[in-house]
Amino acid sequence: MKIVKIKSKLPDTDKVTVNLGLVDLAQMDLLVGEGFYTNRTDFVRTAIRNLLQQHAEAIRQTVLRKRFVTGLQRYSRAELERVVAAGEQLEIHVLGLATVDDDVTPELARSAIASIQVLGAFIASPAVKDALADRLHT
């Protein structure tokens, strides 16, 4: 059995740039200065989490409707070989992280995966990403 070190590949966070008006920025800095938040990042993360919680039901319904798998979805060589042997192809929809093991060849990936949509991060070898470029929807 091959052990894949996914943890070493996973990004903990991703950077987002937000342009704010001066008044909004000043109000945010005021709240940070008054100790409501430790820094601007804490303020922005808290605001985002609150909005995601506010829209949790809409997110849940969309995930169900579009058949997304939530969280981490790993595709191994053995799994993809089984798909090809069965004469099938995968329609991949992931909300979170999708990974394709390093031992998956570009040819196997193309044979096994009809389309892939990942909202989050997609980790695969550069060759596999190139092979799936026309099937990758973001």
A tleap script that builds the chain and sets N, CA, C and O, in Angstrom:
source leaprc.protein.ff14SB
mol = sequence {
  NMET LYS ILE VAL LYS ILE LYS SER LYS LEU
  PRO ASP THR ASP LYS VAL THR VAL ASN LEU
  GLY LEU VAL ASP LEU ALA GLN MET ASP LEU
  LEU VAL GLY GLU GLY PHE TYR THR ASN ARG
  THR ASP PHE VAL ARG THR ALA ILE ARG ASN
  LEU LEU GLN GLN HIE ALA GLU ALA ILE ARG
  GLN THR VAL LEU ARG LYS ARG PHE VAL THR
  GLY LEU GLN ARG TYR SER ARG ALA GLU LEU
  GLU ARG VAL VAL ALA ALA GLY GLU GLN LEU
  GLU ILE HIE VAL LEU GLY LEU ALA THR VAL
  ASP ASP ASP VAL THR PRO GLU LEU ALA ARG
  SER ALA ILE ALA SER ILE GLN VAL LEU GLY
  ALA PHE ILE ALA SER PRO ALA VAL LYS ASP
  ALA LEU ALA ASP ARG LEU HIE CTHR
}
set mol.1.N position { 0.847 -1.174 0.000 }
set mol.1.CA position { 0.000 0.000 0.000 }
set mol.1.C position { 0.891 1.234 0.000 }
set mol.1.O position { 1.851 1.316 0.765 }
set mol.2.N position { 0.570 2.185 -0.854 }
set mol.2.CA position { 1.345 3.417 -0.957 }
set mol.2.C position { 0.727 4.473 -0.044 }
set mol.2.O position { -0.481 4.704 -0.080 }
set mol.3.N position { 1.551 5.102 0.762 }
set mol.3.CA position { 1.093 6.174 1.640 }
set mol.3.C position { 1.355 7.494 0.935 }
set mol.3.O position { 2.480 7.785 0.530 }
set mol.4.N position { 0.305 8.283 0.796 }
set mol.4.CA position { 0.421 9.571 0.122 }
set mol.4.C position { 0.422 10.654 1.179 }
set mol.4.O position { -0.478 10.709 2.017 }
set mol.5.N position { 1.423 11.514 1.145 }
set mol.5.CA position { 1.517 12.604 2.111 }
set mol.5.C position { 0.744 13.803 1.585 }
set mol.5.O position { 1.317 14.725 1.004 }
set mol.6.N position { -0.570 13.774 1.800 }
set mol.6.CA position { -1.420 14.874 1.333 }
set mol.6.C position { -1.196 16.111 2.184 }
set mol.6.O position { -1.183 17.223 1.655 }
set mol.7.N position { -1.022 15.952 3.469 }
set mol.7.CA position { -0.891 17.087 4.377 }
set mol.7.C position { 0.201 18.050 3.933 }
set mol.7.O position { 0.036 19.265 4.043 }
set mol.8.N position { 1.319 17.518 3.431 }
set mol.8.CA position { 2.415 18.393 3.031 }
set mol.8.C position { 2.060 19.216 1.792 }
set mol.8.O position { 2.705 20.231 1.531 }
set mol.9.N position { 1.051 18.803 1.025 }
set mol.9.CA position { 0.664 19.496 -0.186 }
set mol.9.C position { -0.464 20.498 0.033 }
set mol.9.O position { -0.658 21.397 -0.785 }
set mol.10.N position { -1.199 20.356 1.113 }
set mol.10.CA position { -2.415 21.134 1.293 }
set mol.10.C position { -2.127 22.573 1.697 }
set mol.10.O position { -1.362 22.827 2.627 }
set mol.11.N position { -2.738 23.498 0.999 }
set mol.11.CA position { -2.621 24.882 1.454 }
set mol.11.C position { -3.550 25.082 2.653 }
set mol.11.O position { -4.700 24.644 2.623 }
set mol.12.N position { -3.061 25.735 3.700 }
set mol.12.CA position { -3.905 26.008 4.861 }
set mol.12.C position { -4.911 27.101 4.553 }
set mol.12.O position { -6.049 27.069 5.020 }
set mol.13.N position { -4.476 28.058 3.767 }
set mol.13.CA position { -5.336 29.176 3.430 }
set mol.13.C position { -5.038 29.604 1.997 }
set mol.13.O position { -4.080 29.146 1.375 }
set mol.14.N position { -5.871 30.476 1.504 }
set mol.14.CA position { -5.626 31.075 0.195 }
set mol.14.C position { -5.847 32.567 0.359 }
set mol.14.O position { -6.690 32.995 1.147 }
set mol.15.N position { -5.102 33.344 -0.374 }
set mol.15.CA position { -5.155 34.793 -0.229 }
set mol.15.C position { -6.272 35.373 -1.079 }
set mol.15.O position { -6.464 34.975 -2.228 }
set mol.16.N position { -7.003 36.314 -0.506 }
set mol.16.CA position { -8.042 37.057 -1.203 }
set mol.16.C position { -7.745 38.536 -1.006 }
set mol.16.O position { -7.474 38.979 0.111 }
set mol.17.N position { -7.796 39.285 -2.076 }
set mol.17.CA position { -7.579 40.729 -1.988 }
set mol.17.C position { -8.925 41.421 -2.038 }
set mol.17.O position { -9.751 41.130 -2.903 }
set mol.18.N position { -9.145 42.338 -1.110 }
set mol.18.CA position { -10.407 43.068 -1.035 }
set mol.18.C position { -10.099 44.558 -1.062 }
set mol.18.O position { -9.294 45.052 -0.273 }
set mol.19.N position { -10.744 45.262 -1.970 }
set mol.19.CA position { -10.624 46.717 -2.011 }
set mol.19.C position { -11.797 47.310 -1.239 }
set mol.19.O position { -12.956 47.032 -1.545 }
set mol.20.N position { -11.492 48.115 -0.252 }
set mol.20.CA position { -12.517 48.733 0.580 }
set mol.20.C position { -12.459 50.249 0.452 }
set mol.20.O position { -11.410 50.839 0.199 }
set mol.21.N position { -13.619 50.849 0.636 }
set mol.21.CA position { -13.659 52.300 0.692 }
set mol.21.C position { -12.967 52.786 1.958 }
set mol.21.O position { -12.854 52.045 2.935 }
set mol.22.N position { -12.512 54.012 1.937 }
set mol.22.CA position { -11.773 54.557 3.087 }
set mol.22.C position { -12.602 54.586 4.357 }
set mol.22.O position { -12.074 54.331 5.439 }
set mol.23.N position { -13.878 54.889 4.250 }
set mol.23.CA position { -14.733 54.945 5.442 }
set mol.23.C position { -14.896 53.547 6.030 }
set mol.23.O position { -14.798 53.375 7.245 }
set mol.24.N position { -15.146 52.539 5.178 }
set mol.24.CA position { -15.275 51.164 5.676 }
set mol.24.C position { -13.976 50.702 6.331 }
set mol.24.O position { -13.994 50.080 7.393 }
set mol.25.N position { -12.871 51.005 5.701 }
set mol.25.CA position { -11.572 50.628 6.248 }
set mol.25.C position { -11.317 51.318 7.584 }
set mol.25.O position { -10.814 50.702 8.523 }
set mol.26.N position { -11.662 52.580 7.661 }
set mol.26.CA position { -11.476 53.327 8.911 }
set mol.26.C position { -12.346 52.749 10.026 }
set mol.26.O position { -11.904 52.649 11.171 }
set mol.27.N position { -13.577 52.370 9.695 }
set mol.27.CA position { -14.458 51.781 10.717 }
set mol.27.C position { -13.926 50.421 11.175 }
set mol.27.O position { -13.999 50.083 12.357 }
set mol.28.N position { -13.398 49.661 10.244 }
set mol.28.CA position { -12.795 48.385 10.599 }
set mol.28.C position { -11.601 48.617 11.521 }
set mol.28.O position { -11.466 47.936 12.538 }
set mol.29.N position { -10.737 49.568 11.178 }
set mol.29.CA position { -9.570 49.874 12.017 }
set mol.29.C position { -9.989 50.370 13.392 }
set mol.29.O position { -9.320 50.094 14.388 }
set mol.30.N position { -11.087 51.098 13.444 }
set mol.30.CA position { -11.601 51.571 14.738 }
set mol.30.C position { -11.969 50.383 15.627 }
set mol.30.O position { -11.617 50.357 16.807 }
set mol.31.N position { -12.672 49.406 15.067 }
set mol.31.CA position { -13.063 48.228 15.841 }
set mol.31.C position { -11.847 47.405 16.261 }
set mol.31.O position { -11.815 46.851 17.360 }
set mol.32.N position { -10.855 47.329 15.389 }
set mol.32.CA position { -9.609 46.640 15.757 }
set mol.32.C position { -8.930 47.403 16.889 }
set mol.32.O position { -8.485 46.805 17.868 }
set mol.33.N position { -8.853 48.714 16.754 }
set mol.33.CA position { -8.218 49.543 17.778 }
set mol.33.C position { -8.915 49.468 19.123 }
set mol.33.O position { -8.272 49.580 20.167 }
set mol.34.N position { -10.226 49.279 19.102 }
set mol.34.CA position { -11.003 49.175 20.348 }
set mol.34.C position { -10.994 47.768 20.931 }
set mol.34.O position { -11.597 47.523 21.976 }
set mol.35.N position { -10.313 46.842 20.260 }
set mol.35.CA position { -10.160 45.493 20.804 }
set mol.35.C position { -11.267 44.518 20.453 }
set mol.35.O position { -11.288 43.410 20.988 }
set mol.36.N position { -12.190 44.888 19.571 }
set mol.36.CA position { -13.230 43.950 19.163 }
set mol.36.C position { -12.644 42.806 18.333 }
set mol.36.O position { -13.139 41.679 18.376 }
set mol.37.N position { -11.589 43.107 17.581 }
set mol.37.CA position { -10.896 42.126 16.748 }
set mol.37.C position { -9.403 42.324 16.942 }
set mol.37.O position { -8.945 43.432 17.225 }
set mol.38.N position { -8.639 41.233 16.786 }
set mol.38.CA position { -7.198 41.343 17.020 }
set mol.38.C position { -6.478 42.077 15.899 }
set mol.38.O position { -5.461 42.731 16.132 }
set mol.39.N position { -7.009 41.969 14.671 }
set mol.39.CA position { -6.413 42.654 13.522 }
set mol.39.C position { -7.412 42.657 12.372 }
set mol.39.O position { -8.515 42.127 12.505 }
set mol.40.N position { -7.036 43.243 11.258 }
set mol.40.CA position { -7.933 43.304 10.099 }
set mol.40.C position { -8.310 41.913 9.589 }
set mol.40.O position { -9.460 41.676 9.218 }
set mol.41.N position { -7.356 41.008 9.571 }
set mol.41.CA position { -7.628 39.653 9.103 }
set mol.41.C position { -8.674 38.979 9.965 }
set mol.41.O position { -9.570 38.316 9.442 }
set mol.42.N position { -8.578 39.134 11.273 }
set mol.42.CA position { -9.560 38.575 12.191 }
set mol.42.C position { -10.944 39.151 11.895 }
set mol.42.O position { -11.931 38.415 11.899 }
set mol.43.N position { -11.025 40.440 11.643 }
set mol.43.CA position { -12.290 41.084 11.311 }
set mol.43.C position { -12.882 40.483 10.028 }
set mol.43.O position { -14.057 40.118 9.995 }
set mol.44.N position { -12.067 40.385 8.979 }
set mol.44.CA position { -12.549 39.883 7.686 }
set mol.44.C position { -12.965 38.420 7.802 }
set mol.44.O position { -14.017 38.043 7.285 }
set mol.45.N position { -12.169 37.592 8.467 }
set mol.45.CA position { -12.534 36.179 8.641 }
set mol.45.C position { -13.839 36.035 9.401 }
set mol.45.O position { -14.685 35.218 9.038 }
set mol.46.N position { -14.006 36.818 10.446 }
set mol.46.CA position { -15.239 36.762 11.231 }
set mol.46.C position { -16.439 37.177 10.382 }
set mol.46.O position { -17.494 36.545 10.444 }
set mol.47.N position { -16.281 38.221 9.600 }
set mol.47.CA position { -17.371 38.681 8.732 }
set mol.47.C position { -17.733 37.602 7.714 }
set mol.47.O position { -18.912 37.348 7.471 }
set mol.48.N position { -16.741 36.979 7.131 }
set mol.48.CA position { -16.994 35.932 6.132 }
set mol.48.C position { -17.686 34.735 6.774 }
set mol.48.O position { -18.660 34.216 6.229 }
set mol.49.N position { -17.195 34.300 7.916 }
set mol.49.CA position { -17.834 33.162 8.602 }
set mol.49.C position { -19.286 33.478 8.959 }
set mol.49.O position { -20.164 32.627 8.814 }
set mol.50.N position { -19.532 34.684 9.420 }
set mol.50.CA position { -20.903 35.068 9.761 }
set mol.50.C position { -21.808 35.047 8.532 }
set mol.50.O position { -22.944 34.582 8.613 }
set mol.51.N position { -21.320 35.543 7.401 }
set mol.51.CA position { -22.121 35.527 6.179 }
set mol.51.C position { -22.331 34.102 5.666 }
set mol.51.O position { -23.419 33.774 5.194 }
set mol.52.N position { -21.321 33.265 5.751 }
set mol.52.CA position { -21.490 31.877 5.343 }
set mol.52.C position { -22.516 31.168 6.220 }
set mol.52.O position { -23.322 30.379 5.726 }
set mol.53.N position { -22.484 31.446 7.502 }
set mol.53.CA position { -23.476 30.871 8.413 }
set mol.53.C position { -24.871 31.380 8.077 }
set mol.53.O position { -25.837 30.617 8.114 }
set mol.54.N position { -24.982 32.647 7.755 }
set mol.54.CA position { -26.265 33.259 7.396 }
set mol.54.C position { -26.851 32.591 6.137 }
set mol.54.O position { -28.068 32.456 6.012 }
set mol.55.N position { -25.983 32.181 5.216 }
set mol.55.CA position { -26.426 31.574 3.962 }
set mol.55.C position { -26.262 30.054 3.948 }
set mol.55.O position { -26.253 29.444 2.879 }
set mol.56.N position { -26.133 29.444 5.119 }
set mol.56.CA position { -25.857 28.003 5.222 }
set mol.56.C position { -26.906 27.158 4.508 }
set mol.56.O position { -26.554 26.179 3.851 }
set mol.57.N position { -28.164 27.506 4.617 }
set mol.57.CA position { -29.213 26.717 3.975 }
set mol.57.C position { -29.127 26.812 2.450 }
set mol.57.O position { -29.311 25.811 1.757 }
set mol.58.N position { -28.854 27.986 1.933 }
set mol.58.CA position { -28.707 28.147 0.479 }
set mol.58.C position { -27.501 27.346 -0.018 }
set mol.58.O position { -27.557 26.734 -1.084 }
set mol.59.N position { -26.424 27.351 0.748 }
set mol.59.CA position { -25.238 26.569 0.387 }
set mol.59.C position { -25.585 25.079 0.383 }
set mol.59.O position { -25.236 24.357 -0.550 }
set mol.60.N position { -26.271 24.631 1.427 }
set mol.60.CA position { -26.652 23.213 1.533 }
set mol.60.C position { -27.515 22.788 0.352 }
set mol.60.O position { -27.286 21.733 -0.240 }
set mol.61.N position { -28.500 23.601 0.010 }
set mol.61.CA position { -29.392 23.277 -1.106 }
set mol.61.C position { -28.637 23.218 -2.434 }
set mol.61.O position { -28.887 22.334 -3.253 }
set mol.62.N position { -27.724 24.145 -2.643 }
set mol.62.CA position { -26.945 24.167 -3.883 }
set mol.62.C position { -26.023 22.957 -3.969 }
set mol.62.O position { -25.890 22.354 -5.034 }
set mol.63.N position { -25.390 22.598 -2.864 }
set mol.63.CA position { -24.526 21.418 -2.827 }
set mol.63.C position { -25.324 20.175 -3.202 }
set mol.63.O position { -24.848 19.341 -3.972 }
set mol.64.N position { -26.534 20.047 -2.662 }
set mol.64.CA position { -27.378 18.896 -2.990 }
set mol.64.C position { -27.816 18.925 -4.450 }
set mol.64.O position { -27.744 17.911 -5.144 }
set mol.65.N position { -28.266 20.078 -4.911 }
set mol.65.CA position { -28.776 20.209 -6.278 }
set mol.65.C position { -27.690 19.922 -7.316 }
set mol.65.O position { -27.945 19.261 -8.323 }
set mol.66.N position { -26.491 20.417 -7.067 }
set mol.66.CA position { -25.404 20.250 -8.028 }
set mol.66.C position { -24.552 19.019 -7.735 }
set mol.66.O position { -23.550 18.775 -8.408 }
set mol.67.N position { -24.955 18.245 -6.726 }
set mol.67.CA position { -24.297 16.986 -6.367 }
set mol.67.C position { -22.814 17.138 -6.057 }
set mol.67.O position { -21.992 16.348 -6.521 }
set mol.68.N position { -22.482 18.142 -5.282 }
set mol.68.CA position { -21.095 18.334 -4.854 }
set mol.68.C position { -20.776 17.405 -3.687 }
set mol.68.O position { -21.617 17.148 -2.827 }
set mol.69.N position { -19.549 16.913 -3.681 }
set mol.69.CA position { -18.997 16.240 -2.517 }
set mol.69.C position { -18.298 17.338 -1.728 }
set mol.69.O position { -17.530 18.115 -2.295 }
set mol.70.N position { -18.557 17.408 -0.433 }
set mol.70.CA position { -17.985 18.456 0.395 }
set mol.70.C position { -16.812 17.901 1.196 }
set mol.70.O position { -16.897 16.820 1.779 }
set mol.71.N position { -15.720 18.658 1.215 }
set mol.71.CA position { -14.551 18.265 1.989 }
set mol.71.C position { -13.423 17.817 1.077 }
set mol.71.O position { -13.179 18.417 0.030 }
set mol.72.N position { -12.741 16.762 1.483 }
set mol.72.CA position { -11.600 16.222 0.745 }
set mol.72.C position { -12.047 15.024 -0.079 }
set mol.72.O position { -12.674 14.106 0.451 }
set mol.73.N position { -11.732 15.025 -1.364 }
set mol.73.CA position { -12.012 13.882 -2.230 }
set mol.73.C position { -10.713 13.502 -2.924 }
set mol.73.O position { -10.150 14.290 -3.683 }
set mol.74.N position { -10.247 12.296 -2.660 }
set mol.74.CA position { -8.979 11.805 -3.209 }
set mol.74.C position { -9.264 10.756 -4.269 }
set mol.74.O position { -10.096 9.870 -4.070 }
set mol.75.N position { -8.567 10.859 -5.403 }
set mol.75.CA position { -8.709 9.894 -6.488 }
set mol.75.C position { -7.388 9.156 -6.658 }
set mol.75.O position { -6.376 9.747 -7.034 }
set mol.76.N position { -7.411 7.867 -6.379 }
set mol.76.CA position { -6.213 7.042 -6.459 }
set mol.76.C position { -6.123 6.383 -7.838 }
set mol.76.O position { -7.099 6.336 -8.587 }
set mol.77.N position { -4.964 5.890 -8.145 }
set mol.77.CA position { -4.782 5.179 -9.408 }
set mol.77.C position { -5.686 3.954 -9.469 }
set mol.77.O position { -6.322 3.699 -10.491 }
set mol.78.N position { -5.746 3.197 -8.379 }
set mol.78.CA position { -6.573 1.981 -8.353 }
set mol.78.C position { -8.043 2.314 -8.595 }
set mol.78.O position { -8.725 1.611 -9.341 }
set mol.79.N position { -8.531 3.377 -7.970 }
set mol.79.CA position { -9.936 3.770 -8.149 }
set mol.79.C position { -10.207 4.155 -9.604 }
set mol.79.O position { -11.209 3.735 -10.183 }
set mol.80.N position { -9.321 4.949 -10.189 }
set mol.80.CA position { -9.512 5.380 -11.578 }
set mol.80.C position { -9.393 4.202 -12.540 }
set mol.80.O position { -10.093 4.160 -13.552 }
set mol.81.N position { -8.519 3.247 -12.241 }
set mol.81.CA position { -8.411 2.047 -13.081 }
set mol.81.C position { -9.696 1.228 -13.038 }
set mol.81.O position { -10.111 0.669 -14.053 }
set mol.82.N position { -10.334 1.154 -11.856 }
set mol.82.CA position { -11.610 0.436 -11.734 }
set mol.82.C position { -12.697 1.115 -12.573 }
set mol.82.O position { -13.504 0.444 -13.216 }
set mol.83.N position { -12.709 2.440 -12.561 }
set mol.83.CA position { -13.688 3.192 -13.347 }
set mol.83.C position { -13.519 2.885 -14.833 }
set mol.83.O position { -14.500 2.623 -15.529 }
set mol.84.N position { -12.284 2.917 -15.317 }
set mol.84.CA position { -12.008 2.653 -16.728 }
set mol.84.C position { -12.357 1.203 -17.077 }
set mol.84.O position { -12.942 0.943 -18.129 }
set mol.85.N position { -12.002 0.263 -16.204 }
set mol.85.CA position { -12.296 -1.154 -16.444 }
set mol.85.C position { -13.797 -1.409 -16.544 }
set mol.85.O position { -14.234 -2.316 -17.254 }
set mol.86.N position { -14.582 -0.605 -15.830 }
set mol.86.CA position { -16.044 -0.736 -15.868 }
set mol.86.C position { -16.647 -0.015 -17.073 }
set mol.86.O position { -17.861 -0.041 -17.276 }
set mol.87.N position { -15.793 0.628 -17.870 }
set mol.87.CA position { -16.280 1.346 -19.043 }
set mol.87.C position { -17.012 2.628 -18.694 }
set mol.87.O position { -17.876 3.084 -19.443 }
set mol.88.N position { -16.667 3.201 -17.562 }
set mol.88.CA position { -17.341 4.409 -17.095 }
set mol.88.C position { -16.376 5.589 -17.070 }
set mol.88.O position { -15.169 5.431 -17.252 }
set mol.89.N position { -16.935 6.774 -16.840 }
set mol.89.CA position { -16.140 7.973 -16.613 }
set mol.89.C position { -16.781 8.743 -15.458 }
set mol.89.O position { -17.996 8.698 -15.264 }
set mol.90.N position { -15.954 9.443 -14.703 }
set mol.90.CA position { -16.425 10.203 -13.551 }
set mol.90.C position { -16.797 11.628 -13.936 }
set mol.90.O position { -16.131 12.267 -14.751 }
set mol.91.N position { -17.867 12.105 -13.333 }
set mol.91.CA position { -18.233 13.521 -13.362 }
set mol.91.C position { -17.952 13.999 -11.945 }
set mol.91.O position { -18.724 13.711 -11.030 }
set mol.92.N position { -16.868 14.716 -11.756 }
set mol.92.CA position { -16.410 15.092 -10.418 }
set mol.92.C position { -16.896 16.498 -10.077 }
set mol.92.O position { -16.708 17.440 -10.847 }
set mol.93.N position { -17.532 16.622 -8.898 }
set mol.93.CA position { -17.998 17.910 -8.371 }
set mol.93.C position { -17.576 17.969 -6.906 }
set mol.93.O position { -18.120 17.237 -6.079 }
set mol.94.N position { -16.626 18.821 -6.580 }
set mol.94.CA position { -16.100 18.885 -5.217 }
set mol.94.C position { -16.159 20.317 -4.706 }
set mol.94.O position { -15.767 21.256 -5.399 }
set mol.95.N position { -16.650 20.465 -3.495 }
set mol.95.CA position { -16.640 21.731 -2.773 }
set mol.95.C position { -15.630 21.549 -1.644 }
set mol.95.O position { -15.960 21.004 -0.591 }
set mol.96.N position { -14.413 22.003 -1.864 }
set mol.96.CA position { -13.343 21.811 -0.881 }
set mol.96.C position { -12.035 21.515 -1.576 }
set mol.96.O position { -11.441 22.392 -2.202 }
set mol.97.N position { -11.584 20.263 -1.464 }
set mol.97.CA position { -10.298 19.879 -2.028 }
set mol.97.C position { -10.428 18.563 -2.778 }
set mol.97.O position { -10.927 17.579 -2.232 }
set mol.98.N position { -9.979 18.544 -4.028 }
set mol.98.CA position { -9.896 17.316 -4.816 }
set mol.98.C position { -8.433 17.057 -5.121 }
set mol.98.O position { -7.712 17.958 -5.549 }
set mol.99.N position { -7.996 15.826 -4.901 }
set mol.99.CA position { -6.617 15.463 -5.191 }
set mol.99.C position { -6.594 14.223 -6.082 }
set mol.99.O position { -7.428 13.327 -5.957 }
set mol.100.N position { -5.623 14.201 -6.976 }
set mol.100.CA position { -5.350 13.030 -7.806 }
set mol.100.C position { -3.946 12.582 -7.432 }
set mol.100.O position { -2.998 13.364 -7.491 }
set mol.101.N position { -3.820 11.318 -7.047 }
set mol.101.CA position { -2.525 10.802 -6.596 }
set mol.101.C position { -1.452 10.994 -7.659 }
set mol.101.O position { -1.739 11.026 -8.856 }
set mol.102.N position { -0.214 11.121 -7.201 }
set mol.102.CA position { 0.912 11.385 -8.084 }
set mol.102.C position { 1.202 10.256 -9.078 }
set mol.102.O position { 1.799 10.498 -10.127 }
set mol.103.N position { 0.785 9.025 -8.758 }
set mol.103.CA position { 1.062 7.911 -9.670 }
set mol.103.C position { 0.017 7.746 -10.769 }
set mol.103.O position { 0.089 6.799 -11.551 }
set mol.104.N position { -0.951 8.655 -10.836 }
set mol.104.CA position { -1.954 8.620 -11.901 }
set mol.104.C position { -1.351 9.262 -13.149 }
set mol.104.O position { -0.859 10.389 -13.104 }
set mol.105.N position { -1.394 8.535 -14.253 }
set mol.105.CA position { -0.851 9.056 -15.504 }
set mol.105.C position { -1.866 9.992 -16.162 }
set mol.105.O position { -3.065 9.891 -15.902 }
set mol.106.N position { -1.394 10.884 -16.997 }
set mol.106.CA position { -2.325 11.750 -17.738 }
set mol.106.C position { -3.316 10.938 -18.574 }
set mol.106.O position { -4.486 11.308 -18.673 }
set mol.107.N position { -2.861 9.840 -19.174 }
set mol.107.CA position { -3.738 9.001 -19.998 }
set mol.107.C position { -4.846 8.385 -19.162 }
set mol.107.O position { -6.002 8.358 -19.586 }
set mol.108.N position { -4.504 7.887 -17.972 }
set mol.108.CA position { -5.510 7.301 -17.085 }
set mol.108.C position { -6.500 8.366 -16.636 }
set mol.108.O position { -7.706 8.122 -16.617 }
set mol.109.N position { -6.009 9.531 -16.279 }
set mol.109.CA position { -6.899 10.617 -15.844 }
set mol.109.C position { -7.893 10.967 -16.951 }
set mol.109.O position { -9.085 11.116 -16.682 }
set mol.110.N position { -7.425 11.097 -18.178 }
set mol.110.CA position { -8.320 11.429 -19.309 }
set mol.110.C position { -9.321 10.311 -19.567 }
set mol.110.O position { -10.470 10.581 -19.916 }
set mol.111.N position { -8.908 9.075 -19.403 }
set mol.111.CA position { -9.810 7.947 -19.631 }
set mol.111.C position { -10.885 7.848 -18.555 }
set mol.111.O position { -12.014 7.442 -18.833 }
set mol.112.N position { -10.533 8.217 -17.335 }
set mol.112.CA position { -11.440 8.012 -16.204 }
set mol.112.C position { -12.306 9.224 -15.866 }
set mol.112.O position { -13.368 9.071 -15.262 }
set mol.113.N position { -11.872 10.420 -16.245 }
set mol.113.CA position { -12.566 11.637 -15.797 }
set mol.113.C position { -13.157 12.370 -16.993 }
set mol.113.O position { -12.433 12.857 -17.860 }
set mol.114.N position { -14.493 12.441 -17.025 }
set mol.114.CA position { -15.193 13.139 -18.112 }
set mol.114.C position { -15.201 14.642 -17.874 }
set mol.114.O position { -15.031 15.431 -18.804 }
set mol.115.N position { -15.401 15.030 -16.613 }
set mol.115.CA position { -15.384 16.457 -16.268 }
set mol.115.C position { -15.071 16.598 -14.793 }
set mol.115.O position { -15.302 15.691 -13.993 }
set mol.116.N position { -14.539 17.757 -14.458 }
set mol.116.CA position { -14.189 18.023 -13.063 }
set mol.116.C position { -14.470 19.485 -12.746 }
set mol.116.O position { -14.009 20.395 -13.434 }
set mol.117.N position { -15.240 19.677 -11.685 }
set mol.117.CA position { -15.523 21.022 -11.190 }
set mol.117.C position { -15.162 21.041 -9.714 }
set mol.117.O position { -15.719 20.290 -8.913 }
set mol.118.N position { -14.226 21.909 -9.368 }
set mol.118.CA position { -13.790 22.028 -7.982 }
set mol.118.C position { -13.937 23.475 -7.554 }
set mol.118.O position { -13.370 24.383 -8.162 }
set mol.119.N position { -14.701 23.671 -6.508 }
set mol.119.CA position { -14.773 24.979 -5.859 }
set mol.119.C position { -13.921 24.869 -4.608 }
set mol.119.O position { -14.362 24.322 -3.598 }
set mol.120.N position { -12.738 25.373 -4.670 }
set mol.120.CA position { -11.754 25.234 -3.603 }
set mol.120.C position { -10.394 25.054 -4.230 }
set mol.120.O position { -9.875 25.965 -4.874 }
set mol.121.N position { -9.806 23.867 -4.044 }
set mol.121.CA position { -8.474 23.609 -4.580 }
set mol.121.C position { -8.445 22.249 -5.260 }
set mol.121.O position { -9.097 21.300 -4.826 }
set mol.122.N position { -7.672 22.183 -6.338 }
set mol.122.CA position { -7.467 20.945 -7.082 }
set mol.122.C position { -5.970 20.680 -7.119 }
set mol.122.O position { -5.204 21.482 -7.651 }
set mol.123.N position { -5.555 19.545 -6.549 }
set mol.123.CA position { -4.138 19.190 -6.504 }
set mol.123.C position { -3.922 17.929 -7.331 }
set mol.123.O position { -4.504 16.876 -7.071 }
set mol.124.N position { -3.066 18.077 -8.332 }
set mol.124.CA position { -2.677 16.958 -9.189 }
set mol.124.C position { -1.342 17.334 -9.808 }
set mol.124.O position { -0.920 18.489 -9.751 }
set mol.125.N position { -0.693 16.363 -10.390 }
set mol.125.CA position { 0.577 16.664 -11.051 }
set mol.125.C position { 0.318 17.628 -12.203 }
set mol.125.O position { -0.782 17.659 -12.755 }
set mol.126.N position { 1.329 18.415 -12.565 }
set mol.126.CA position { 1.161 19.325 -13.708 }
set mol.126.C position { 0.724 18.596 -14.982 }
set mol.126.O position { -0.070 19.128 -15.758 }
set mol.127.N position { 1.236 17.390 -15.198 }
set mol.127.CA position { 0.870 16.640 -16.402 }
set mol.127.C position { -0.605 16.244 -16.387 }
set mol.127.O position { -1.276 16.313 -17.417 }
set mol.128.N position { -1.113 15.831 -15.229 }
set mol.128.CA position { -2.533 15.470 -15.115 }
set mol.128.C position { -3.401 16.709 -15.268 }
set mol.128.O position { -4.434 16.661 -15.935 }
set mol.129.N position { -2.995 17.816 -14.660 }
set mol.129.CA position { -3.762 19.050 -14.821 }
set mol.129.C position { -3.826 19.473 -16.289 }
set mol.129.O position { -4.875 19.902 -16.769 }
set mol.130.N position { -2.703 19.351 -17.000 }
set mol.130.CA position { -2.679 19.682 -18.424 }
set mol.130.C position { -3.606 18.752 -19.200 }
set mol.130.O position { -4.336 19.197 -20.085 }
set mol.131.N position { -3.579 17.465 -18.869 }
set mol.131.CA position { -4.412 16.492 -19.586 }
set mol.131.C position { -5.897 16.734 -19.368 }
set mol.131.O position { -6.715 16.419 -20.232 }
set mol.132.N position { -6.244 17.291 -18.215 }
set mol.132.CA position { -7.659 17.537 -17.878 }
set mol.132.C position { -8.086 18.982 -18.111 }
set mol.132.O position { -9.216 19.347 -17.789 }
set mol.133.N position { -7.207 19.803 -18.661 }
set mol.133.CA position { -7.489 21.234 -18.788 }
set mol.133.C position { -8.799 21.521 -19.505 }
set mol.133.O position { -9.521 22.437 -19.110 }
set mol.134.N position { -9.124 20.766 -20.544 }
set mol.134.CA position { -10.366 21.009 -21.287 }
set mol.134.C position { -11.589 20.452 -20.581 }
set mol.134.O position { -12.713 20.671 -21.032 }
set mol.135.N position { -11.392 19.738 -19.485 }
set mol.135.CA position { -12.499 19.137 -18.723 }
set mol.135.C position { -12.669 19.790 -17.360 }
set mol.135.O position { -13.594 19.456 -16.620 }
set mol.136.N position { -11.792 20.706 -17.028 }
set mol.136.CA position { -11.786 21.367 -15.722 }
set mol.136.C position { -12.642 22.610 -15.776 }
set mol.136.O position { -12.395 23.508 -16.582 }
set mol.137.N position { -13.646 22.666 -14.922 }
set mol.137.CA position { -14.544 23.818 -14.849 }
set mol.137.C position { -14.407 24.442 -13.456 }
set mol.137.O position { -14.541 23.765 -12.436 }
set mol.138.N position { -14.142 25.725 -13.443 }
set mol.138.CA position { -13.997 26.402 -12.154 }
set mol.138.C position { -15.069 27.447 -11.962 }
set mol.138.O position { -15.100 28.116 -10.929 }
savepdb mol mol.pdb
quit
